[in-house]
């Protein structure tokens, strides 16, 4: 363990960074050079007394509160110091969302996609838009790893379904990406077949957040971020809606309307043009059109936390329902479905905004400072300072 030398304040270095760096310590139990900030608290938003919105959180406050949904991560952290392409430092990974625990190709689910700002990639999105169904797991990863992860999903699906491309239709896997090149050896494309298979095989109901899986090398709103999740219940029903985000975008951080970034003297400009991929899941009976409208409410949450959807930001969301499963020939696998009424749909819209907002904040609140390639450092949110600011505004 070692401590950074004292750093003088200057007009070119915001006082927040000076204060954080003076408190920073590097711990290196596995030779990975992990760097953690000495903040008093590192918890999810709900554990800190911050109440977002009016709807009740789901039991686990996670996308996996939706029955059948599971999430798996493979996290790759290795090396430190100067970048050597192909060797590291590595700060990346892959995250997989499974809509249910059966064969999703043979039991497809209804889905919809919304593109708020299209400077990003979600492979398979055109087919989801056209057919309104999802027939593969959803994977999230680093921008330059999309092709390798796409190929790995194809291999996984062929192992499950040898008739794909022979007796049955081909598949177009759904893979979303964000750019982790600030911290990661992105040109090395370190996520391989075995990492995708590991994420699938270990998928479960407990969803790790922050610098895990695809979120390992990501930052948002000026701080270390990555994977975040949250959920909301619809009052008077057994319906639940969950959100999972891969957060890697810029702006000025707001928490429950409080301009936290401004109070801390920080606005993220260096990474303002990067992206966010949002996955929404629900057990409500919804048509593909209604799910597209659900996905279209995600940008309202982005505005709440301080994003302006910069020119080069890929702000893309996909929503699916587990309530109605469809077979290979379009035949129903589950009982005949029905659409929810308009009043419940409005509640699901509200749930989408609230769960997405909290998921983004969880991705930041759960992340610790990380040092990556060429000693680039993404600072963890000073949670104790944020709580002081929230009290100042009467939000705790």
C-alpha positions, -999 to +999 in steps of 0.1 A: +000+000+000+012+035-007-002+070-005+000+097-032+022+127-024+005+159-015-007+178-046-009+216-046-041+232-057-041+252-089-065+269-112-061+240-136-071+213-110-105+215-094-104+215-056-125+184-055-098+164-074-071+178-051-091+168-020-098+133-034-063+126-045-050+137-011-072+111+004-066+084-021-049+051-013-038+023-036-044-012-025-029-040-045-038-074-031-039-091-064-013-071-084-040-052-102-032-017-089-067-010-077-072+025-063-098+034-038-109+067-024-111+072+014-148+081+016-168+072+046-196+055+028-200+034-004-236+022-007-265+021-031-287+052-032-316+035-013-292+026+016-283+062+021-318+076+027-322+092-007-357+087-019-362+090-057-398+093-070-430+081-055-432+044-064-422+016-041-389-002-049-390-039-058-379-065-033-342-065-044-344-031-062-330-048-093-339-058-128-339-093-115-370-086-094-388-093-127-395-130-125-372-151-146-347-123-154-310-130-144-277-111-149-242-123-152-208-105-154-173-113-163-149-086-150-113-083-164-088-062-144-051-067-150-019-047-151-011-010-144+010+018-158+019+025-194-004+011-222+010-017-242-017-026-268-027-062-265-013-066-230-030-039-210-037-024-186-070-041-189-102-026-174-131-042-192-156-070-192-190-083-204-225-083-189-253-106-200-290-102-193-312-133-197-349-127-201-358-161-185-342-194-176-353-213-206-342-213-243-349-177-254-347-187-291-375-212-287-394-190-262-390-154-275-402-124-257-418-092-269-395-062-270-391-026-283-361-003-289-357+035-287-327+054-300-325+088-284-291+096-298-276+072-323-238+076-319-235+040-305-243+004-313-270-021-304-267-050-328-299-067-337-319-036-329-334-033-364-348-068-362-363-060-327-378-029-342-392-048-371-405-079-355-410-067-320-394-097-304-362-106-286-347-141-293-312-140-278-297-129-245-287-092-243-249-086-239-231-054-230-194-048-235-166-024-247-171-007-281-143-026-299-154-059-284-188-060-300-179-083-328-162-108-306-191-109-281-216-111-310-197-141-324-196-157-289-234-154-285-239-170-319-217-199-307-237-202-275-270-201-293-259-227-318-249-250-290-284-247-276-301-247-310-282-267-337-310-261-362-304-223-364-295-214-400-304-249-411-340-259-404-348-226-386-341-189-391-308-173-384-303-151-353-291-115-349-277-112-313-284-081-293-251-065-281-247-030-268-215-011-262-199+019-245-163+033-249-140+024-221-108+035-238-100+061-211-091+034-186-088+002-208-066-012-235-095-011-258-075-020-289-065-053-272-102-065-274-097-087-243-132-101-240-132-135-255-156-165-260-149-180-225-157-147-208-192-145-225-198-182-216-188-175-180-212-145-177-240-167-191-233-197-168-230-175-137-260-154-143-283-151-113-306-129-093-279-111-073-267-082-096-234-067-088-230-030-096-204-004-103-170-015-118-181-050-128-186-067-162-191-043-190-190-014-165-155-021-154-138+007-174-168+031-176-173+066-161-204+089-160-211+125-150-175+131-139-171+100-117-164+063-119-195+045-129-205+013-148-234-011-141-264+000-121-298-014-115-331-006-098-368-016-099-403-003-091-436-019-082-469-009-097-493-003-068-522-027-064-508-053-087-480-079-090-463-060-117-427-049-115-404-031-138-366-031-136-338-012-152-302-020-158-278+006-172-243+006-186-235+043-177-206+060-195-218+095-203-211+131-194-228+161-179-233+177-145-243+153-118-278+159-102-291+137-074-329+141-067-328+175-083-298+187-063-269+201-085-243+179-068-217+183-096-219+221-094-217+220-056-186+199-058-171+222-085-171+195-111-187+192-146-176+163-168-164+176-201-136+152-209-161+123-214-192+143-222-196+126-256-198+090-244-228+068-240-254+048-220-272+016-228-304+009-208-322-024-205-358-024-192-376-055-181-412-060-169-436-088-162-465-067-175-484-078-206-474-053-232-474-052-270-441-045-288-454-010-296-460-003-259-426-016-250-410+008-275-429+035-258-415+023-224-380+025-238-387+060-251-392+072-215-356+064-205-342+098-218-364+116-192-343+099-165-311+109-183-322+146-180-329+142-143-294+131-135-277+158-157-272+144-192-276+166-222-272+137-247-241+151-263-235+149-301-213+118-299-233+100-272-250+068-280-282+068-258-300+036-267-326+017-247-343-017-251-374-029-232-388-064-230-417-082-213-415-117-198-452-121-197-458-134-232-435-160-248-436-168-285-425-200-303-404-205-334-434-201-357-450-173-339-473-196-318-479-186-282-459-206-256-476-190-226-513-184-220-531-159-243-519-124-235-538-092-231-526-056-231-526-035-199-550-007-196-538+029-201-538+039-164-513+011-156-493+020-187-488+055-172-476+039-140-451+018-160-439+050-177-433+065-142-416+033-131-393+034-161-381+070-153-377+064-116-359+030-119-336+043-147-327+074-127-318+053-096-299+027-116-277+054-131-270+068-096-264+033-082-237+028-109-219+059-096-225+055-059-214+019-060-181+026-079-147+032-063-119+052-078-101+032-106-067+038-121-062+024-156-040+027-187-013+053-187-023+060-150-056+076-162-077+078-131-115+079-128-124+092-093-151+076-072-179+098-060-171+114-026-203+099-010-199+115+024-195+150+007-226+143-014-246+135+017-236+168+033-248+185+001-281+166+002-287+176+038-280+212+028-308+210+003-332+193+027-332+160+008-322+137+036 
